[in-house]
Amino acid sequence: YNHKAEVFSFTSLLYHVMALEKPFARMDPAMFVAEACLKGKRCALNKAWPTEMRSLMTSGWAAEPEGRPEFLAVVLALE
């Protein structure tokens, strides 16, 4: 566990804010772990959202923590 786990969590929260959804509305936490962590499933991104936001979420959800951006890059992307 390192700060890259927080990047994953933050970009997941960003998804739910943009989707106007309550986190875990469609699944309980155990199901989320099974689907997202074990099977690598990710939320479908709305094509109407800005490309930059979709790219930020996609990179934040990289399966390997090393592939996720640094948090400073996330902050700069949101500015």
NORJO-V88645 format. One record per residue. RES is the residue in one letter. PHI is phi in degrees with one decimal (none if undefined). OMEGA is omega in whole degrees, -180 to 180 (NA if undefined). Layout:
[[RES & PHI & OMEGA] [RES & PHI & OMEGA]]
This chain:
[[Y & none & 173] [N & -149.3 & -176] [H & -63.6 & 179] [K & -68.7 & 174] [A & -66.0 & 178] [E & -69.5 & 176] [V & -63.4 & 177] [F & -58.7 & -179] [S & -62.9 & -178] [F & -64.7 & -179] [T & -70.8 & 173] [S & -67.8 & 177] [L & -63.3 & 177] [L & -57.1 & 177] [Y & -56.8 & -176] [H & -65.8 & 176] [V & -65.2 & -179] [M & -66.9 & -180] [A & -82.1 & -176] [L & 56.8 & -180] [E & -118.6 & 172] [K & -76.2 & 178] [P & -54.8 & -180] [F & 65.2 & -180] [A & -62.4 & -177] [R & -97.7 & -179] [M & -154.7 & 178] [D & -81.4 & -177] [P & -56.0 & 180] [A & -65.6 & 178] [M & -67.0 & 177] [F & -59.8 & 180] [V & -60.1 & -179] [A & -63.8 & -176] [E & -77.1 & -175] [A & -78.7 & -174] [C & -82.0 & -175] [L & -87.7 & -178] [K & -102.0 & 178] [G & 75.4 & -179] [K & -71.7 & 178] [R & -126.4 & 179] [C & -66.8 & 176] [A & -76.1 & -179] [L & -89.4 & 179] [N & -71.5 & -178] [K & -66.2 & 178] [A & -79.5 & 179] [W & -72.6 & 178] [P & -56.4 & -180] [T & -54.3 & -179] [E & -62.1 & 179] [M & -69.5 & 179] [R & -64.0 & 178] [S & -65.4 & 179] [L & -61.7 & 180] [M & -64.4 & -180] [T & -59.8 & 180] [S & -68.9 & 178] [G & -69.6 & -180] [W & -98.9 & 179] [A & -53.6 & -177] [A & -60.6 & 180] [E & -95.9 & -179] [P & -53.1 & -179] [E & -63.8 & -179] [G & -84.9 & -180] [R & -86.2 & -180] [P & -69.8 & 171] [E & -69.9 & -177] [F & -63.5 & 177] [L & -60.2 & 178] [A & -65.5 & 177] [V & -64.6 & 180] [V & -60.1 & -180] [L & -63.6 & 179] [A & -66.5 & -179] [L & -80.4 & -180] [E & -75.9 & NA]]
